[in-house]
Amino acid sequence: MKGWLMFPKDAAFATPEEKREFREVAKTVALPDVAAYDRAAADCRGIFIERRAQYGSHMEKPRQYAIDSLYIKAVRLCKDHESGREMKPDTLRDFVNFALMVLTQKED
């Protein structure tokens, strides 16, 4: 399997041998525990509520603002990853919040 985990959409194209190998590798991958996931989600929610209180919905095009901000955060995360720097938790939380803003806003 060349050391990578396949995405579910690739599973339809995997050979039976690749599927078996994937299942074996997946057994060894440590999954984040649910409590850690819940804490991270609660942190993101808290930041969202805090920012919403600070800025309100005064932006003329909030969806475009969120998309632009999401792009900026994505570029920053990619640069950190490519340069070997540790990704800052605040940048990751901001990325999650902007992604959720885009998902929950109506089209302009």
RAFEN-V942651 format. One line per field, one symbol per residue. phi: phi as a letter, one per 20 degrees, with the letter a starting at -180 (. if undefined). psi: psi as a letter, one per 40 degrees, with the letter a starting at -180 (. if undefined). A space follows every 10 residues. Layout:
# RAFEN-V942651
phi=???
psi=???
This chain:
# RAFEN-V942651
phi=.mmcefegfe ffeffgffff fgfffffeef efffffffff ffffffffff ffffdmdfff cfffffffff ffffffffff ffenffffgf ffffgfffff fffeefff
psi=efeihiidde ddeiiddddd dddddddehh iiiddddddd dddddddddd ddddeafehd gddddddddd dddddddddd ddeeihhhdd dddddddddd dddeiii.
